[in-house]
Amino acid sequence: MKILLIKPPWAIFTTGTYNLPLGLCYLASSLREAGFGEVRIYNCDMDEGEKIEESTIQKNYERYIRSYNLDNPIWDELRAYMKEFRPDIIGITIMTPEYTSALNVISIAKEILPHSIIIGGGIHPTILPERTLVETDTDFLVIGEGELTLPELVLSLKRDRSFHDLRGVAYKSKGKVVVNSSRPFIKDLDQIPFPARDLLVNQKNIPVNCGLIITSRGCPSKCIFCASHKLWSRRVRFRSPENICKELLNVKSLYGTSHFRFTDDSFTLNKERIISLCQLIIDQNLEISWECDTKPEFLDEELLIKMKESGCVQINIGIESGNERIRRLIRKEPTLDKIEKIVALIKREGIRVVGYFMFGFPTESKEDMEETLNFMERLGCYPCVSLATPYPGTEMWEMAVSSNKIPQNLPWEAHFHHSPKLPNISETNSEDFVKIAIKADEIQREYLRTQTEEELERRIYRQLSSLYSNAARKKIALFGVGKLGSLCLRYLPEFDVEIVAVVDSDLAKQGMVVEGFEILPPSILDKFEVDEVLVTSIYFLEIHSRLRPLEEKGIKIQVV
C-alpha cells in the first residue's frame, strides 16, 4: 500500500521560505514503524521560487491569491508527482490559512487518482471536523495527535476492517458526518520514533533545514489568541533530556546540522529538565548552536547561564502587548517591568532576543497600540510583529464572532497574521489601525539600523570571545556584511583566527571593500580552505540550510 503525505503550498506563496513539515515527518516515521514501507512526503513549499518578504505580503496579497489558481506551475508539479507515484492513500495537513491550498491538493488528487483515499489532519479539521468534512472531498479526518490514529486507520483500510470504533477519526457515512470519540493523548513522548527527515532531504535538490525539534506537547497558558490546547491540551507532556539529546546527535550525524530550533510553545517551562538537557549537550560535546521559543516568566539568570554555555544564541519570547490592560485581557504574564528585567538578563548573557508583538486585540484602542509601539522601541530586542488573528478554536475568535466583527464570507486564507483582508477586531478605526501596523512594520525592518553601536559592540565582542578566546588557530570565512558582519571584521583580528574570505548574497554589496576585505559571492566558498564559516545574519536558518554541503565536508558553521 503506497502512502503519500502532502504539505500544501502556502509559505511559497507568502514568505517565500520553507520549514521542515515536522508533523508529517512524525506521521511518516510512525507509519514506517507500523510496517508500512512505501511512505513518501511531498512538501509543496520546497521550491526555489521568488522570495517575498513578510513585510511586503500586504502589497503582494492579490498575487498571493492568484497563486492559488490551478494553472500555477506548482500544481503541475504536484500532478506529475502523483501520476508517477500513484499512492493508494493521500494524507494532507490542513492549516487554517492553507485551507484553499489544501482544497486544490484534494481536487488534484481526485482528478488524478479518483479511487485513492484522502485523509485530512491538522489543527483546522481538529477544531472544525464537521465543517471540514462537509466542505471538502476528504474521506477521513484524523482528529488531534495522529501518530497512533493514522497507522490504525490505514491498517483498517488495508484489511477492510471496520473503522467505526477507531478513536480520533471522523468520516462521512450515508451522507452524514460521523465523529468518533477522542483518542487519549500520548503519554510517553519518548516512545514516538524520530521524525522521518530522510524523506525530505534533497527533494527537488534543495537542502532541507533539519534542525527543527519539538521536545514537549501542551501548554498550561490560557492566551486568548492560541488554539494549541485544542490539539495538545493544557497538560504538558515532556520528552526526556536523554531522548532529546539522542535526536540532536542523530540529526547532526546524518545531515550535518549544527543549528537547531526548539519549537515548543514554552521550551523552558520545566527549568530542571532544560538544565539537564543543557548539561547533556555540554557533556556530550555536541558543539551546536540553538534557539528556542518560550515565555519570559520561565527564564532566570541561572537557567540563562546554562543555556548560553550549551550553545543558545537566540531566545524568542512572547510579549504581545505593551499595555497592561490588554495583557490582562489576553492573559499574559508577567508585568512589563519584569519583562524588561528578563530581557536585560538575556542580553547580558550575549544571547539574541526576539520579541513577538501583536496589534489589533479586541477592545484595543489607538492609545493602547501606541503604548505597545513605545514599549517595543524601549525594550530594544528584535521585534517580530503580527496582526492579532482570530483563529477558530481560540477565545479571541469567539469574542470577534459575538461582536459581529468577522464577515461570514471571509475566506480561510485571509486568516494569517499579515493578511490585509484580516478583519479589524479592535476598537481602533481602520485608518489609524493601518497607520500603526505600518509603523510597527517599519520598526521591525529597521531594528538593526536603530540599535546603538555600543550595545551591538558589547554583544558581538562577547560572542566572539566565547567562540575564539581559548581555541586553536582557525581559518574562517564570514557570511554577511551588514552591521553585525562589519563589527565582527573589526574585532576578529584580536583573536587567533585567519579571515580567508568575506561573502554576502546581496549583489549590491559584492565587490565592495569592508574593513579591508573585498566582498565576494557565497559561491566562492568552495575555492577556499576554511575551518569555519561565521554567519552574521538574522536569516541564519536559511543561510545555514544553504551551507549544509560545506558541513558535509567537515566545515563548521557558527552563528553570531
ZAMARGU-4260 file (C-alpha; in steps of 0.2 Angstrom, whole numbers, plus 5000, padded with zeros to 4 digits):
<rodrens>
0) 5000/5000/5000 | 5008/5017/4994 | 5005/5032/5006 | 5009/5050/5001 | 5009/5063/5014
5) 5007/5081/5007 | 5011/5098/5014 | 5000/5110/5003 | 5009/5125/4996 | 5007/5141/5007
10) 5024/5149/5013 | 5030/5148/4995 | 5015/5160/4990 | 5018/5171/5005 | 5035/5172/5014
15) 5045/5163/5001 | 5053/5152/5014 | 5050/5135/5019 | 5052/5125/5035 | 5053/5106/5039
20) 5035/5099/5040 | 5039/5091/5057 | 5021/5084/5059 | 5021/5075/5043 | 5038/5068/5047
25) 5032/5061/5063 | 5017/5053/5054 | 5029/5045/5041 | 5040/5038/5055 | 5025/5031/5064
30) 5018/5023/5048 | 5035/5015/5045 | 5036/5008/5062 | 5019/5001/5060 | 5025/4991/5045
35) 5020/5002/5030 | 5036/5004/5020 | 5031/5014/5005 | 5028/5031/5013 | 5033/5047/5005
40) 5032/5065/5009 | 5029/5079/4996 | 5032/5097/5003 | 5024/5109/4991 | 5033/5123/4999
45) 5050/5117/4995 | 5055/5127/4980 | 5067/5140/4974 | 5054/5152/4969 | 5054/5171/4971
50) 5057/5177/4989 | 5043/5188/4996 | 5047/5196/5012 | 5034/5196/5026 | 5035/5215/5027
55) 5028/5215/5009 | 5015/5202/5010 | 5001/5215/5011 | 5007/5223/4994 | 5008/5206/4986
60) 4991/5199/4993 | 4982/5199/4976 | 4997/5190/4968 | 4996/5178/4983 | 4978/5174/4980
65) 4981/5172/4961 | 4994/5159/4965 | 4980/5148/4971 | 4974/5146/4953 | 4976/5129/4947
70) 4986/5135/4932 | 5000/5139/4943 | 5016/5129/4939 | 5017/5122/4957 | 5001/5112/4954
75) 5008/5104/4938 | 5022/5098/4948 | 5011/5090/4960 | 5000/5082/4947 | 5016/5075/4939
80) 5022/5068/4956 | 5005/5060/4959 | 5005/5052/4942 | 5022/5045/4945 | 5020/5038/4962
85) 5001/5034/4961 | 4998/5032/4980 | 4983/5022/4987 | 4981/5034/5002 | 4985/5053/5002
90) 4986/5062/5019 | 4985/5081/5018 | 4989/5093/5033 | 4976/5106/5034 | 4980/5123/5042
95) 4968/5137/5043 | 4977/5149/5031 | 4981/5135/5020 | 4963/5129/5018 | 4961/5134/5000
100) 4978/5127/4995 | 4973/5111/5003 | 4957/5111/4993 | 4967/5112/4977 | 4978/5097/4983
105) 4962/5087/4986 | 4954/5092/4969 | 4970/5087/4960 | 4971/5070/4970 | 4953/5066/4965
110) 4956/5071/4947 | 4972/5061/4945 | 4968/5046/4957 | 4949/5046/4959 | 4950/5029/4969
115) 4963/5035/4981 | 4958/5038/4999 | 4961/5055/5006 | 4964/5058/5024 | 4965/5076/5031
120) 4973/5081/5048 | 4980/5096/5057 | 4973/5109/5068 | 4959/5115/5057 | 4950/5099/5055
125) 4953/5095/5073 | 4944/5111/5078 | 4931/5110/5064 | 4929/5092/5059 | 4911/5093/5054
130) 4913/5108/5043 | 4929/5102/5035 | 4921/5085/5030 | 4906/5094/5023 | 4916/5107/5013
135) 4930/5095/5006 | 4931/5079/4997 | 4941/5071/5011 | 4936/5053/5015 | 4943/5053/5033
140) 4949/5066/5046 | 4962/5062/5059 | 4957/5072/5075 | 4971/5078/5086 | 4988/5068/5088
145) 4990/5056/5073 | 5005/5045/5077 | 4994/5031/5084 | 4977/5035/5075 | 4984/5036/5057
150) 4993/5019/5057 | 4977/5011/5064 | 4966/5019/5051 | 4977/5014/5037 | 4978/4996/5044
155) 4959/4995/5045 | 4958/5001/5027 | 4971/4989/5021 | 4962/4974/5029 | 4945/4981/5025
160) 4941/4981/5044 | 4928/4992/5052 | 4934/5010/5057 | 4918/5014/5066 | 4926/5012/5083
165) 4943/5020/5079 | 4946/5034/5091 | 4951/5051/5084 | 4943/5048/5067 | 4929/5057/5058
170) 4921/5052/5042 | 4906/5053/5031 | 4893/5038/5031 | 4877/5038/5021 | 4878/5057/5019
175) 4881/5060/5037 | 4896/5066/5046 | 4902/5054/5060 | 4915/5060/5073 | 4921/5046/5084
180) 4926/5048/5102 | 4943/5057/5105 | 4959/5047/5107 | 4968/5049/5124 | 4984/5059/5122
185) 5001/5050/5120 | 5008/5050/5137 | 5026/5044/5134 | 5033/5055/5120 | 5050/5046/5121
190) 5041/5031/5113 | 5037/5041/5097 | 5050/5037/5083 | 5061/5052/5077 | 5053/5062/5063
195) 5057/5054/5045 | 5068/5069/5039 | 5076/5057/5026 | 5060/5058/5016 | 5063/5077/5013
200) 5082/5078/5011 | 5087/5083/4993 | 5069/5084/4987 | 5070/5095/4972 | 5089/5095/4975
205) 5086/5108/4989 | 5095/5106/5006 | 5082/5105/5020 | 5084/5113/5037 | 5083/5098/5048
210) 5086/5107/5064 | 5068/5110/5070 | 5064/5100/5085 | 5050/5099/5097 | 5053/5092/5115
215) 5036/5094/5123 | 5017/5095/5119 | 5004/5105/5128 | 5004/5122/5136 | 4997/5127/5153
220) 4994/5146/5147 | 4977/5152/5143 | 4981/5165/5130 | 4965/5170/5121 | 4973/5170/5103
225) 4980/5152/5104 | 4972/5136/5100 | 4986/5124/5103 | 4977/5117/5118 | 4964/5110/5106
230) 4977/5099/5098 | 4988/5095/5113 | 4979/5100/5129 | 4985/5111/5143 | 4993/5097/5152
235) 5011/5097/5146 | 5020/5081/5142 | 5039/5081/5141 | 5052/5071/5132 | 5067/5066/5142
240) 5083/5076/5140 | 5092/5059/5135 | 5079/5057/5121 | 5081/5075/5115 | 5100/5073/5115
245) 5099/5057/5105 | 5089/5066/5092 | 5101/5081/5091 | 5115/5069/5089 | 5106/5059/5076
250) 5101/5074/5066 | 5119/5081/5067 | 5127/5065/5062 | 5115/5061/5047 | 5113/5078/5040
255) 5127/5089/5046 | 5115/5101/5055 | 5123/5111/5069 | 5110/5124/5072 | 5093/5119/5080
260) 5077/5127/5084 | 5066/5120/5098 | 5048/5124/5093 | 5039/5120/5109 | 5026/5133/5115
265) 5036/5136/5131 | 5053/5127/5130 | 5059/5132/5147 | 5043/5128/5156 | 5052/5115/5166
270) 5068/5123/5172 | 5076/5107/5179 | 5073/5097/5163 | 5081/5111/5152 | 5096/5112/5164
275) 5099/5093/5162 | 5097/5095/5144 | 5110/5109/5143 | 5122/5099/5153 | 5120/5084/5142
280) 5124/5094/5127 | 5139/5101/5135 | 5145/5084/5142 | 5142/5075/5125 | 5152/5089/5117
285) 5139/5091/5103 | 5145/5108/5098 | 5129/5115/5092 | 5120/5132/5092 | 5102/5133/5096
290) 5087/5144/5099 | 5070/5142/5107 | 5053/5149/5109 | 5047/5152/5127 | 5039/5164/5139
295) 5049/5177/5149 | 5042/5171/5166 | 5050/5154/5163 | 5068/5162/5162 | 5080/5166/5176
300) 5099/5170/5177 | 5104/5153/5182 | 5095/5145/5168 | 5101/5158/5155 | 5119/5155/5160
305) 5117/5136/5157 | 5108/5139/5141 | 5122/5150/5134 | 5135/5138/5140 | 5127/5124/5129
310) 5125/5134/5114 | 5110/5145/5115 | 5111/5160/5103 | 5093/5166/5102 | 5078/5166/5113
315) 5061/5171/5105 | 5049/5177/5119 | 5030/5181/5118 | 5027/5199/5124 | 5012/5203/5113
320) 5007/5220/5121 | 5015/5235/5130 | 4998/5239/5138 | 4995/5231/5155 | 4976/5231/5152
325) 4977/5222/5136 | 4990/5210/5143 | 4977/5205/5157 | 4964/5203/5144 | 4974/5191/5133
330) 4981/5183/5149 | 4999/5186/5148 | 5012/5186/5162 | 5022/5194/5169 | 5021/5213/5171
335) 5031/5225/5159 | 5043/5229/5172 | 5048/5211/5174 | 5049/5208/5155 | 5062/5222/5154
340) 5072/5214/5168 | 5072/5197/5159 | 5076/5205/5143 | 5091/5214/5151 | 5097/5197/5158
345) 5096/5188/5141 | 5106/5202/5133 | 5119/5202/5147 | 5122/5184/5143 | 5126/5189/5125
350) 5110/5180/5118 | 5100/5187/5105 | 5082/5192/5110 | 5067/5191/5098 | 5051/5198/5105
355) 5034/5193/5097 | 5022/5208/5097 | 5003/5209/5091 | 4992/5223/5086 | 4973/5223/5085
360) 4967/5214/5100 | 4948/5215/5105 | 4944/5232/5114 | 4962/5238/5110 | 4962/5257/5106
365) 4974/5268/5096 | 4982/5273/5113 | 4984/5255/5118 | 4993/5251/5102 | 5004/5266/5104
370) 5010/5260/5121 | 5015/5244/5113 | 5025/5253/5099 | 5034/5264/5113 | 5037/5248/5124
375) 5044/5239/5108 | 5056/5253/5104 | 5061/5255/5123 | 5064/5236/5125 | 5077/5235/5112
380) 5075/5217/5107 | 5072/5212/5089 | 5053/5214/5086 | 5043/5201/5076 | 5027/5210/5073
385) 5010/5202/5068 | 4991/5206/5067 | 4980/5199/5081 | 4972/5184/5071 | 4956/5177/5077
390) 4959/5158/5073 | 4945/5146/5075 | 4946/5137/5092 | 4953/5152/5101 | 4944/5163/5114
395) 4948/5178/5103 | 4938/5170/5088 | 4923/5168/5100 | 4925/5187/5105 | 4926/5193/5087
400) 4911/5182/5081 | 4900/5188/5096 | 4904/5206/5092 | 4900/5203/5073 | 4917/5208/5068
405) 4921/5193/5056 | 4912/5193/5039 | 4903/5177/5036 | 4911/5176/5019 | 4928/5179/5025
410) 4939/5166/5016 | 4950/5155/5027 | 4966/5160/5018 | 4963/5178/5025 | 4967/5171/5042
415) 4985/5174/5044 | 4995/5187/5053 | 5000/5199/5039 | 4984/5197/5029 | 4977/5214/5023
420) 4960/5205/5022 | 4960/5201/5040 | 4946/5210/5049 | 4950/5224/5062 | 4943/5217/5078
425) 4950/5231/5089 | 4942/5247/5094 | 4953/5257/5083 | 4947/5264/5067 | 4953/5256/5051
430) 4963/5271/5046 | 4973/5273/5062 | 4975/5254/5063 | 4983/5253/5046 | 4995/5268/5051
435) 5000/5259/5067 | 5003/5242/5058 | 5014/5251/5045 | 5024/5260/5059 | 5026/5243/5068
440) 5032/5235/5052 | 5045/5249/5049 | 5052/5247/5067 | 5053/5228/5064 | 5063/5230/5047
445) 5074/5244/5053 | 5078/5237/5070 | 5096/5233/5067 | 5099/5250/5060 | 5092/5259/5075
450) 5102/5248/5088 | 5116/5258/5096 | 5134/5254/5091 | 5139/5252/5109 | 5126/5239/5113
455) 5130/5229/5097 | 5148/5230/5100 | 5147/5223/5118 | 5136/5208/5112 | 5147/5204/5097
460) 5163/5205/5107 | 5156/5194/5120 | 5151/5181/5107 | 5167/5181/5098 | 5177/5180/5114
465) 5167/5164/5119 | 5170/5157/5102 | 5188/5160/5099 | 5197/5166/5115 | 5204/5148/5120
470) 5203/5140/5103 | 5216/5134/5092 | 5220/5145/5077 | 5207/5143/5064 | 5204/5149/5046
475) 5187/5157/5044 | 5175/5164/5031 | 5162/5177/5036 | 5145/5176/5028 | 5136/5193/5029
480) 5142/5211/5030 | 5128/5221/5037 | 5131/5230/5054 | 5134/5213/5063 | 5147/5207/5050
485) 5156/5224/5050 | 5158/5223/5069 | 5165/5205/5068 | 5178/5211/5055 | 5183/5224/5066
490) 5185/5213/5082 | 5191/5196/5074 | 5209/5202/5072 | 5210/5202/5091 | 5208/5183/5091
495) 5219/5169/5084 | 5209/5167/5068 | 5213/5170/5049 | 5200/5178/5039 | 5201/5170/5022
500) 5185/5176/5014 | 5171/5188/5016 | 5155/5184/5007 | 5137/5191/5005 | 5122/5186/4995
505) 5117/5204/4991 | 5123/5208/4973 | 5125/5226/4978 | 5137/5223/4991 | 5148/5211/4981
510) 5164/5220/4975 | 5163/5232/4990 | 5178/5233/5002 | 5173/5232/5021 | 5187/5234/5034
515) 5200/5230/5021 | 5191/5214/5014 | 5183/5213/4997 | 5165/5206/4997 | 5163/5190/4987
520) 5148/5180/4981 | 5144/5164/4993 | 5148/5153/4978 | 5166/5156/4980 | 5167/5147/4997
525) 5171/5131/4989 | 5188/5138/4982 | 5194/5142/5000 | 5202/5131/5013 | 5192/5136/5029
530) 5189/5128/5046 | 5173/5138/5050 | 5160/5149/5042 | 5154/5163/5053 | 5136/5168/5049
535) 5131/5186/5054 | 5113/5187/5048 | 5096/5187/5055 | 5092/5175/5041 | 5104/5162/5048
540) 5092/5147/5047 | 5090/5149/5028 | 5109/5153/5026 | 5113/5138/5037 | 5102/5127/5026
545) 5112/5133/5010 | 5129/5129/5019 | 5125/5111/5023 | 5136/5104/5009 | 5151/5113/5017
550) 5146/5105/5034 | 5147/5088/5025 | 5165/5092/5021 | 5169/5095/5039 | 5167/5114/5039
555) 5159/5120/5055 | 5145/5133/5054 | 5145/5146/5068 | 5131/5159/5071 | 5133/5177/5078
</rodrens>
